Amino acid sequence: MIDIRELRNGNIIYLNGQKRVISAEEIAFIEKCQLLGINVDATAVKITEEAIKGLGFEFDFENVSNRVYTKDGIKIQIHPTEGVALYGNGNRIGKSFFYIHQLQNLWFFLQGKEL
């Protein structure tokens, strides 16, 4: 189960087995179900290279253990076991993460617009 506090309107998650862009109403529904102890299958979508390309990132380069993609001056470095690291102006931003909604939330925080 995904932590409801991490969700924002427009995040991409699996809801009852279907990949979808979640609405504010669905977030409220999931939260209510969690409070009532009702099981709702809401899980995070793992970051893949296919998903990154679908969000508009372009391949930049590859080294021994990482692939790097870029969009609007922000670089993401994908490591198969250590997750994704985000870089802006050559500096690492935050800690590694693994899920699309986390990337969406960081992007919004940094850029002030949806990914």
N, CA, C and O of each residue as an XYZ file, in Angstrom:
460
protein
N       0.858     -1.187      0.000
C       0.000      0.000      0.000
C       0.893      1.236      0.000
O       1.883      1.306      0.728
N       0.537      2.173     -0.801
C       1.268      3.426     -0.911
C       0.927      4.344      0.263
O      -0.196      4.324      0.767
N       1.877      5.129      0.685
C       1.642      6.094      1.754
C       0.809      7.249      1.187
O       1.270      7.979      0.309
N      -0.386      7.406      1.680
C      -1.329      8.409      1.172
C      -0.759      9.826      1.248
O      -1.132     10.689      0.453
N       0.133     10.064      2.190
C       0.725     11.402      2.342
C       1.635     11.763      1.185
O       1.959     12.936      1.001
N       2.055     10.776      0.397
C       2.924     11.027     -0.745
C       2.151     11.359     -2.016
O       2.752     11.756     -3.014
N       0.845     11.207     -1.997
C       0.055     11.372     -3.223
C      -0.440     12.788     -3.429
O      -0.828     13.484     -2.491
N      -0.413     13.192     -4.694
C      -0.985     14.466     -5.127
C      -1.868     14.195     -6.343
O      -1.683     13.209     -7.056
N      -2.809     15.071     -6.559
C      -3.649     15.006     -7.744
C      -2.747     14.946     -8.980
O      -1.859     15.783     -9.149
N      -2.980     13.953     -9.841
C      -2.188     13.813    -11.058
C      -1.068     12.798    -10.970
O      -0.431     12.503    -11.982
N      -0.805     12.248     -9.778
C       0.231     11.219     -9.656
C      -0.189      9.962    -10.401
O      -1.376      9.652    -10.507
N       0.801      9.245    -10.914
C       0.563      7.979    -11.602
C       0.819      6.848    -10.608
O       1.911      6.727    -10.052
N      -0.211      6.021    -10.393
C      -0.096      4.861     -9.492
C      -0.890      3.703    -10.098
O      -1.584      3.858    -11.103
N      -0.768      2.538     -9.457
C      -1.665      1.430     -9.757
C      -2.803      1.491     -8.753
O      -2.570      1.496     -7.544
N      -4.015      1.536     -9.244
C      -5.195      1.510     -8.391
C      -6.022      0.301     -8.799
O      -6.535      0.220     -9.915
N      -6.138     -0.645     -7.853
C      -6.829     -1.908     -8.118
C      -6.306     -2.581     -9.388
O      -7.072     -3.081    -10.212
N      -4.972     -2.576     -9.518
C      -4.314     -3.277    -10.612
C      -4.220     -2.527    -11.924
O      -3.613     -3.026    -12.871
N      -4.805     -1.337    -12.006
C      -4.762     -0.562    -13.244
C      -3.892      0.669    -13.066
O      -4.041      1.413    -12.096
N      -2.977      0.881    -14.018
C      -2.121      2.065    -13.988
C      -2.972      3.258    -14.391
O      -3.642      3.245    -15.424
N      -2.931      4.309    -13.538
C      -3.786      5.458    -13.829
C      -3.240      6.738    -13.221
O      -2.409      6.719    -12.313
N      -3.728      7.836    -13.744
C      -3.460      9.153    -13.174
C      -4.546      9.379    -12.141
O      -5.733      9.398    -12.466
N      -4.137      9.550    -10.901
C      -5.095      9.590     -9.798
C      -5.659     11.003     -9.596
O      -4.959     12.000     -9.770
N      -6.914     11.055     -9.233
C      -7.587     12.337     -8.986
C      -7.624     12.643     -7.489
O      -7.386     11.765     -6.660
N      -7.919     13.868     -7.164
C      -8.048     14.274     -5.756
C      -9.162     13.486     -5.071
O      -9.050     13.144     -3.894
N     -10.237     13.196     -5.806
C     -11.348     12.430     -5.237
C     -10.924     11.007     -4.910
O     -11.327     10.450     -3.889
N     -10.106     10.418     -5.788
C      -9.629      9.055     -5.536
C      -8.664      9.020     -4.349
O      -8.663      8.061     -3.577
N      -7.856     10.048     -4.206
C      -6.959     10.130     -3.048
C      -7.783     10.179     -1.767
O      -7.472      9.483     -0.801
N      -8.827     10.993     -1.755
C      -9.704     11.097     -0.583
C     -10.375      9.752     -0.296
O     -10.514      9.360      0.863
N     -10.787      9.051     -1.346
C     -11.410      7.735     -1.197
C     -10.436      6.732     -0.577
O     -10.796      6.003      0.347
N      -9.203      6.697     -1.087
C      -8.179      5.782     -0.559
C      -7.920      6.090      0.906
O      -7.824      5.181      1.731
N      -7.806      7.368      1.225
C      -7.552      7.769      2.609
C      -8.694      7.320      3.529
O      -8.454      6.812      4.624
N      -9.919      7.511      3.080
C     -11.077      7.107      3.883
C     -11.088      5.594      4.085
O     -11.364      5.114      5.184
N     -10.790      4.847      3.028
C     -10.741      3.389      3.145
C      -9.656      2.966      4.131
O      -9.876      2.064      4.939
N      -8.498      3.602      4.074
C      -7.417      3.263      5.007
C      -7.850      3.527      6.446
O      -7.568      2.727      7.338
N      -8.529      4.641      6.672
C      -8.995      4.970      8.022
C     -10.013      3.957      8.538
O     -10.063      3.660      9.731
N     -10.822      3.434      7.619
C     -11.860      2.473      7.997
C     -11.375      1.030      7.978
O     -12.119      0.114      8.327
N     -10.117      0.830      7.569
C      -9.563     -0.517      7.507
C     -10.028     -1.321      6.307
O      -9.948     -2.549      6.309
N     -10.515     -0.632      5.281
C     -10.958     -1.294      4.056
C      -9.768     -1.379      3.110
O      -9.081     -0.386      2.869
N      -9.530     -2.576      2.576
C      -8.378     -2.783      1.702
C      -8.638     -2.220      0.304
O      -9.587     -2.619     -0.372
N      -7.791     -1.298     -0.114
C      -7.801     -0.768     -1.473
C      -6.405     -0.994     -2.026
O      -5.414     -0.628     -1.393
N      -6.325     -1.589     -3.192
C      -5.026     -1.893     -3.790
C      -4.484     -0.654     -4.506
O      -4.737     -0.447     -5.693
N      -3.742      0.158     -3.768
C      -3.099      1.352     -4.320
C      -1.598      1.183     -4.126
O      -1.092      1.226     -3.004
N      -0.892      0.989     -5.246
C       0.546      0.745     -5.170
C       1.303      1.670     -6.113
O       0.763      2.165     -7.102
N       2.550      1.884     -5.780
C       3.407      2.775     -6.562
C       3.848      2.107     -7.855
O       3.950      0.883     -7.937
N       4.108      2.936     -8.870
C       4.616      2.477    -10.160
C       6.126      2.668    -10.149
O       6.622      3.783     -9.990
N       6.839      1.583    -10.317
C       8.306      1.635    -10.317
C       8.807      2.367    -11.567
O       8.242      2.231    -12.653
N       9.859      3.130    -11.392
C      10.456      3.863    -12.507
C      11.187      2.882    -13.416
O      12.000      2.070    -12.976
N      10.863      2.993    -14.697
C      11.562      2.226    -15.731
C      12.026      3.215    -16.799
O      11.573      4.359    -16.846
N      12.923      2.757    -17.641
C      13.390      3.636    -18.716
C      12.255      3.968    -19.675
O      12.194      5.080    -20.200
N      11.370      3.031    -19.905
C      10.205      3.273    -20.766
C       9.328      4.383    -20.181
O       8.879      5.273    -20.903
N       9.089      4.322    -18.861
C       8.267      5.335    -18.192
C       8.937      6.703    -18.256
O       8.266      7.712    -18.475
N      10.243      6.747    -18.068
C      10.990      8.004    -18.110
C      10.858      8.651    -19.488
O      10.620      9.854    -19.601
N      11.015      7.847    -20.519
C      10.870      8.366    -21.890
C       9.447      8.865    -22.120
O       9.243      9.878    -22.789
N       8.460      8.152    -21.566
C       7.065      8.554    -21.692
C       6.764      9.879    -21.009
O       5.805     10.561    -21.371
N       7.577     10.248    -20.022
C       7.414     11.528    -19.324
C       8.214     12.647    -19.981
O       8.272     13.761    -19.460
N       8.827     12.355    -21.118
C       9.506     13.391    -21.885
C      10.998     13.532    -21.649
O      11.614     14.463    -22.167
N      11.592     12.631    -20.880
C      13.037     12.672    -20.676
C      13.728     12.067    -21.888
O      13.213     11.138    -22.510
N      14.891     12.598    -22.216
C      15.668     12.090    -23.349
C      16.966     11.492    -22.846
O      17.581     12.000    -21.909
N      17.375     10.400    -23.487
C      18.619      9.747    -23.127
C      19.776     10.723    -23.314
O      19.870     11.403    -24.336
N      20.652     10.783    -22.319
C      21.809     11.690    -22.357
C      23.098     10.891    -22.537
O      23.812     11.067    -23.524
N      23.390     10.012    -21.579
C      24.583      9.170    -21.693
C      24.481      7.980    -20.753
O      23.586      7.893    -19.913
N      25.434      7.063    -20.925
C      25.484      5.864    -20.103
C      26.919      5.660    -19.645
O      27.857      5.867    -20.415
N      27.091      5.251    -18.381
C      28.416      4.863    -17.913
C      28.348      3.415    -17.435
O      27.408      2.700    -17.782
N      29.299      2.982    -16.666
C      29.398      1.573    -16.284
C      28.120      1.032    -15.647
O      27.685     -0.066    -15.992
N      27.510      1.778    -14.728
C      26.361      1.226    -14.010
C      25.104      2.088    -14.054
O      24.101      1.734    -13.433
N      25.130      3.197    -14.763
C      23.990      4.121    -14.767
C      23.632      4.575    -16.174
O      24.469      4.617    -17.075
N      22.359      4.911    -16.327
C      21.895      5.592    -17.544
C      21.356      6.940    -17.094
O      20.680      7.036    -16.070
N      21.655      7.975    -17.860
C      21.264      9.331    -17.487
C      20.333      9.897    -18.560
O      20.594      9.793    -19.759
N      19.238     10.499    -18.086
C      18.251     11.137    -18.953
C      18.109     12.592    -18.526
O      18.362     12.937    -17.371
N      17.700     13.445    -19.470
C      17.598     14.875    -19.197
C      16.270     15.422    -19.709
O      15.742     14.997    -20.737
N      15.753     16.390    -18.941
C      14.575     17.150    -19.372
C      14.631     18.511    -18.694
O      14.773     18.589    -17.474
N      14.523     19.568    -19.462
C      14.481     20.940    -18.945
C      15.607     21.237    -17.951
O      15.381     21.900    -16.938
N      16.813     20.750    -18.238
C      17.958     21.028    -17.382
C      18.074     20.145    -16.158
O      19.039     20.267    -15.404
N      17.118     19.261    -15.941
C      17.159     18.332    -14.815
C      17.613     16.977    -15.346
O      17.096     16.490    -16.352
N      18.573     16.378    -14.668
C      19.074     15.066    -15.054
C      18.607     14.030    -14.039
O      18.560     14.292    -12.837
N      18.264     12.854    -14.545
C      17.983     11.739    -13.660
C      18.935     10.617    -14.025
O      19.143     10.294    -15.195
N      19.498     10.044    -12.990
C      20.454      8.957    -13.141
C      19.796      7.689    -12.621
O      19.421      7.613    -11.451
N      19.659      6.706    -13.480
C      18.998      5.456    -13.113
C      20.042      4.382    -12.856
O      20.834      4.038    -13.734
N      20.027      3.864    -11.649
C      20.900      2.753    -11.275
C      20.006      1.550    -11.011
O      18.998      1.685    -10.318
N      20.341      0.384    -11.539
C      19.442     -0.768    -11.427
C      19.068     -1.189    -10.005
O      17.957     -1.673     -9.792
N      19.954     -1.020     -9.034
C      19.636     -1.454     -7.675
C      19.538     -0.318     -6.671
O      18.895     -0.469     -5.632
N      20.163      0.815     -6.960
C      20.180      1.929     -6.006
C      19.099      2.966     -6.273
O      18.976      3.937     -5.527
N      18.321      2.774     -7.318
C      17.223      3.683     -7.609
C      17.619      4.843     -8.505
O      18.590      4.767     -9.259
N      16.861      5.901     -8.408
C      17.010      7.071     -9.261
C      17.520      8.236     -8.428
O      17.048      8.481     -7.318
N      18.485      8.942     -8.980
C      18.991     10.155     -8.349
C      18.679     11.318     -9.282
O      18.778     11.191    -10.502
N      18.306     12.438     -8.707
C      17.933     13.635     -9.456
C      19.036     14.677     -9.302
O      19.573     14.865     -8.211
N      19.373     15.354    -10.404
C      20.424     16.375    -10.389
C      19.943     17.646    -11.077
O      19.295     17.596    -12.123
N      20.269     18.774    -10.480
C      19.998     20.081    -11.071
C      21.208     20.963    -10.867
O      21.757     21.007     -9.766
N      21.638     21.669    -11.905
C      22.834     22.514    -11.841
C      24.055     21.734    -11.348
O      24.909     22.284    -10.652
N      24.134     20.461    -11.709
C      25.271     19.635    -11.333
C      25.241     19.114     -9.914
O      26.146     18.380     -9.515
N      24.227     19.470     -9.135
C      24.132     19.045     -7.740
C      23.032     18.013     -7.556
O      21.959     18.114     -8.151
N      23.311     17.030     -6.733
C      22.299     16.025     -6.422
C      21.213     16.655     -5.554
O      21.491     17.440     -4.648
N      19.966     16.289     -5.859
C      18.820     16.823     -5.132
C      18.159     15.682     -4.374
O      17.643     14.746     -4.984
N      18.171     15.755     -3.054
C      17.507     14.747     -2.238
C      18.185     13.394     -2.271
O      19.339     13.265     -2.680
N      17.443     12.386     -1.832
C      17.962     11.027     -1.788
C      17.377     10.218     -2.943
O      16.469     10.673     -3.637
N      17.901      9.036     -3.133
C      17.429      8.169     -4.213
C      15.983      7.744     -3.981
O      15.514      7.670     -2.846
N      15.302      7.470     -5.061
C      13.908      7.025     -5.004
C      13.671      6.010     -6.103
O      14.533      5.801     -6.957
N      12.503      5.375     -6.087
C      12.225      4.282     -7.011
C      10.919      4.418     -7.800
O      10.679      3.647     -8.729
N      10.069      5.394     -7.436
C       8.710      5.398     -7.978
C       8.358      6.682     -8.735
O       8.858      7.766     -8.437
N       7.484      6.515     -9.717
C       7.057      7.614    -10.586
C       6.437      8.757     -9.782
O       6.756      9.918    -10.039
N       5.563      8.465     -8.819
C       4.911      9.554     -8.082
C       5.937     10.379     -7.310
O       5.742     11.580     -7.122
N       7.029      9.755     -6.859
C       8.081     10.507     -6.165
C       8.773     11.463     -7.130
O       9.057     12.609     -6.779
N       9.043     10.990     -8.347
C       9.634     11.859     -9.372
C       8.682     13.004     -9.703
O       9.109     14.153     -9.818
N       7.401     12.698     -9.856
C       6.422     13.741    -10.147
C       6.392     14.797     -9.048
O       6.343     15.993     -9.335
N       6.420     14.362     -7.806
C       6.366     15.300     -6.685
C       7.623     16.157     -6.612
O       7.530     17.363     -6.380
N       8.797     15.561     -6.806
C      10.049     16.330     -6.811
C      10.069     17.333     -7.961
O      10.484     18.479     -7.792
N       9.620     16.891     -9.119
C       9.577     17.760    -10.293
C       8.700     18.986    -10.016
O       9.087     20.116    -10.313
N       7.534     18.754     -9.452
C       6.630     19.863     -9.154
C       7.264     20.820     -8.142
O       7.167     22.039     -8.282
N       7.905     20.260     -7.132
C       8.570     21.076     -6.130
C       9.675     21.938     -6.753
O       9.819     23.111     -6.410
N      10.445     21.357     -7.658
C      11.570     22.074     -8.267
C      11.146     23.033     -9.382
O      11.661     24.147     -9.475
N      10.220     22.604    -10.213
C       9.856     23.355    -11.418
C       8.584     24.183    -11.260
O       8.341     25.104    -12.040
N       7.779     23.863    -10.262
C       6.516     24.591    -10.093
C       5.480     24.249    -11.148
O       4.520     24.991    -11.355
N       5.680     23.119    -11.815
C       4.719     22.670    -12.830
C       4.716     21.155    -12.867
O       5.656     20.511    -12.401
N       3.668     20.595    -13.417
C       3.541     19.142    -13.482
C       4.508     18.577    -14.517
O       4.855     19.227    -15.504
N       4.922     17.362    -14.258
C       5.830     16.667    -15.164
C       5.067     16.169    -16.377
O       5.655     15.553    -17.266
